[in-house]
Every structure is written in C-alpha cells, then in structure tokens.
Amino acid sequence: GDDVYWRFWNQIPGFDWDKDSFNDFENSFMVTDQLASCKSVHVYVHQVNRNWDIVMDDMKISAAGTDAPTYAPTLFPTETGVITTPKPTVPPTSMPTVATVTDCPGDTTGPMEVAAGPIMLAKSNSLCILTKAVVDANGAMSSIAPVARSYDGQAWEKSAGEFATMLLYGQEFGDYTSGSQITLPELDGGSKYFLTSYSYSLSEENTVARMLETATFGTTLSDLENWVQGTTFVDWVDDQIKKPITSHREFFRQRVNPRFAHSLPIGRSDHACKGQSRW
C-alpha cells in the first residue's frame, strides 16, 4: 500500500538535550493495520541544528506490555449454586380484582350513583351506560357525558368521544367472568358518576321493515301488508333466490331513457302521469 508517515516527540519527562553526549529518546504508539503491514521502517530526525553531527545508535521497536495488577485476585465465590423460587400456581392479574360486583339498575328505577375508584361492573343484558353528570340542589342533571357502556351481555367498553378517551386515558377494562373492572378517576366541579339502564322492543312489523330497508331498495307499505306472519328472514331470502333474475339497468333504461324514432334537439322523458315514470 501507500507509505505511512508518523511524527513522534520525545516522551521522557524532564528531558534536556545534551549536545556533547548520547541522548535517550522514547515514544509509544499504537500499531494500526497500516503499520502492521509495513515491511521496512525509516527514521528521520528533523529540526536539528545544522552545525551538529547526529549519530544514531541502538534503535529498537518493541511491544509494550500492560502493567501488572495492583491488587491480588480475590478468591472464588463461596456459593456456586443458584437458588430459584418456585413459579406461582396462579398467573397474577394486571390489578387487584374487586370482590363486590355493581349491578346496573333496572330500566324503570332511574340513574344510580356510583363512587370513583376501583369498581367491578356487571355485564348488562339490555343496555347500561355509565355517565358523568353535574347534579344541582334540586336533583336535576346537567353536563351529561357518556363514559362507558355494556349491552347484550357483552363486556364493558369505553364510549366514543373525546371526553371518555381523555378521562380514561391509559386505562382499559379488565374483563372477568363476573364483570368488567376499571378504576374511575376523581371528578371535578361537583360531577358524579351514574349508571342508567335502557330497554326497548320492536313490533314484528317494525322488525320486518328494518330488515327490508337493509336488504332491498326500500320498504313499501305493500311489502309489509303482504308479509306472512311467522315467516323468518331465512325463508324470505330463500324465496328471493328462487325468483327469476331481473335487471335493474334494463328497468331503468326502459323508463328513464326512452328511444325516439327520429332525432330531437332536446331529450325528454315520458309523461309525468305515466306509470313508473321518473321525474
């Protein structure tokens, strides 16, 4: 490879040049990969008085060992074995469970106040909502905001919205067989927590109308009147599959985009009073 040039200074403490005698010169350096590959070494002496004759004798490059340790080595440790503790028989939970389960009130009893802190909420078979509200001296509620909910026997979950997200930030409901557990933060400004249950029921006609609104292009009064009582949704879907295939595009083009025998500057639809015409 290329030549490598290193510049050294005398590292002997208190060195003073004696022009009439031999002078010692020492320097330590790190042997890098570049120096390790060198095949020859040349030494040059710079910045010396031109009137002096320099004689160099007994030059050598040797490896410098490390200093001996200042302290005697310690004895081996007296204990060679490691004592391990047995594994727990029951996996630990993320937080202590609450023994008392708080049930939601009935849908006719009104809101029920609950305290802040750790709480185990029973899963609701209908709809139960945990809210925050401010109650005045007359018992009227204001500034109501949803916090969490449970329905159809499902585990409790946070309500959507910024308030519930910020209030329960960093917390998640612990789901257990008996209910869902969480720690409710303290509230400011006279606010309190309340549990409220709701229930509702749909008539068969409303249930059928909801299904037809989803599965068809819209519910009509004739569809509801012609619905056979006791027919299941599965039976209705099977009956629709067995009917001849119809084309919505064909129906649309026949009635909204009529053909004319000759060209017209302006297109027009059928008469407004004609059946199935679209305006």
N, C-alpha and C positions, 0 to 999 in steps of 0.2 A: 504493500500500500504506500501511501504518501509518507514523507518524513514527519516526525513529531518533534516539536521543539518545546522544551520546558526550561523555565528560568528559576534558579534557586538562589537563596540568600543564606549566609551562614547563620545557623540557629544556636550556636554556642553562646550561653549567657555571658555578658561582660567581655566579649571578645574585643581585643585591641591589636591591630596589625603590627607585627614586628618585621621591619624591612631587612634585618640582619640575620634572621633565623627562620626555621621552618614554622609554618603556621598550620594549625588544625582547622579543618572545615567539615561541618556536618550538616546534613539536611535529611529529613524524612519525607517520603512522598508515597502516594497510593499508586500501585501498579494497575493501570486500567487495561482494557482489552487491546488498546492501541499499543501500549508499551510492552505488553506481553508477547506481541507478535514481532518485536524488533529483533533483528539478527546482529546488529552492531551498535555500539554506543560511542559517541564522540563528545569530549568535554572541551568547552571553550571558556576562557577567563576574560571577562570584559571589564572595562572601566578601571584599568591599572595604569599607573604612571609609566609612560613610555621609556623613561630613563632606567627602569628596573628590569633586571633579568629574572624571569619567573621559572622556577624549577618545580615540576610536579612529580611526586613520588608516592608510592604505596596508596593507590586509589582502589577502592573496592565497593561493590554494591552487595549488601547482604539483607536477608529478611529479618525484620524486627519482630520478635515475639511479644506476646501480651504479658503484662505484669502478673506476678503470682498473686493469688487471692490473699487479702489481708487477714481474713478470719478463717479459722479451721472449719471444715464442713460439719454440719450438725448431724446428729445421729438419726437413724431411721425412725419413722413414727412408731410409737408403741402399739397402736391399734391398726391392724391390717384389714379387718373386715368392716363392712358397711351394714349397719342395722337399718332395715326398712320397715316401715309401718304397714300394717295390713290395709287393703283397699276398703273403702266404705261399702257397706252392704246395700245401701240405698243411694242412688245418684242424688247429689244435692240439687235443690231447686234454685232458681235465679234470685228469689227473695222469699222471706218467711211467708207462709200461707196464713190467711186469716181464717180462724175456725168458724166464725159466725158468718152465715150467708144472708145477705139482704135481699129479700124478695121484692119484686115490683108490686105496687098497689093495684087493686082492681080498677077496671076501666070506669067504674062509677064512683069511686071514692075520691078522686081528685089527686093533685100532686102531693107527694110525700117528701119531706125534707130529709136530707142525709148530710152527715158531717164530712169535713175534709179529712184527709189522711188515708191510710190503707183501708180498702174495702173490697169485699168479695160480693159481686153482683150475680144473682141467679139469672140464668138464661130465660128469656121470655118466649112463651109460645104464641103470643099475639104480636104486639109492638110496644116496646117500652123505651122511652127516651130520657136520658139524663141531661138536664138543662141547668144553666146558670140564670138566676133572676134576682132582681132587687125588689124587696117587699117593703111597702110603706106601713105606716101605723094602722091603716085600715085593712091590711092584708092583701091589697092589690099588687099584682106583679107588673114589673116593667123591665125594660132592657133584657129581654129573654134571649138567650143564645144557646143553641144545641151543643152538647159536648160529646155524647156517645149514644149508641143505640143497640138494641138486640131485638130480633124478630124471628118467628118461625123456629124457635128452639136453637137458633144459631148463637155462636159466641159473640160477646160484646165487641164493638168496633168503634173507632173514632168517627165522629160526624165530619162531613165535608165542610170546608170553610176555613178561613184564616184564624178565627177565634179558637176553635178546637185544636188546630195544628200548633198554635203558639202556646196555648195553655198546657197541653200535654206533650210539649216538645221533649224528645229524647226518651219518651215512655211508650211502652206497648202493653196491651192487655195480656196477662198470663192466663192461658186457657186451661181450665181444670174440669174434671167431671162434674163437680158441684156448681161451677160457675166461672166467672172471669174476674181476675183481680187486677187492681191498679191502685196507685197512690194519688188521691185527688189533692192538688195544691191548694193552699190557703187563698181565699178570695179577698179583694179589697173593696172598699166603698159600700159595705153593708150587703154585698152579694151573698147568695146562698145556693146550694145545690138542691135540686128537686128531681124526683123520679115520677114520671107520669106514664100511665098505660093507655093505649088506644085499641079499639076493636072496630071492625066494620064487616059487613056482609053484603054480598051481591045477589040479586034475584037471578033466576035461571035466564030470564030474558036479557038482563044486563051482561051476564057472563057470556051468552051466545053472541051478543052484539060486540063485545070486546074481542072475541076470537075472530069474527067475520071482518072486523075492522083491520085486523092484522093479516089475515090470510087472503083477503080479496081486495078489489079496488074500492071497496066501501060498503058499509052496511046499508041496506034498504029496508023499508017497512015490510015489503012483501017477503023478504028473506026471513024476517023474524016471525011473520004470521004463518009462513009455510014450514017453519021448523017443527019437526015432530018431537013432542015431549019425550024425554028419555033417551034421545039419540046422543051418543057420545061423539066427541071430537074425532076419535079414530074412525068411527063409522062414516062420518061426514067426509073425511079425507079419502077414504077408500072409495066412496061413491063418486067423488070428483075425479079420481084417477080413471074410473071406468067410463066416464063420459067422453064423447068424440072430441078430438082436439080442435080448438078454434084459434083463429089468428087475430090477434088484436090489431096488427098492422093492416090486415085486409079490411076489417071492420072500420078502421079509422079512414082509410083511403076511399072507401066507397061512400062515405058520408061527409067527409070534410074537404076532399079534393076531387070534386066531380069532373068528368070529362065532357067536353063540348065538341059538336060536330065540326065547328069552324073556329078559327082564331078570334079572340077578343082582346082588345087593348087592356081591359081590366078584368081580373078574375073575381068571381063571386061564388058564394056558397048557395046551398039550397034555400028554399023559402023558410022563413022563420017558423011558420006553423007546421011544417012538415015533420013527421015523426022522426026522432033520433037525430035531428039536425043540430048543429053545434054553432053557437054564436059567441 
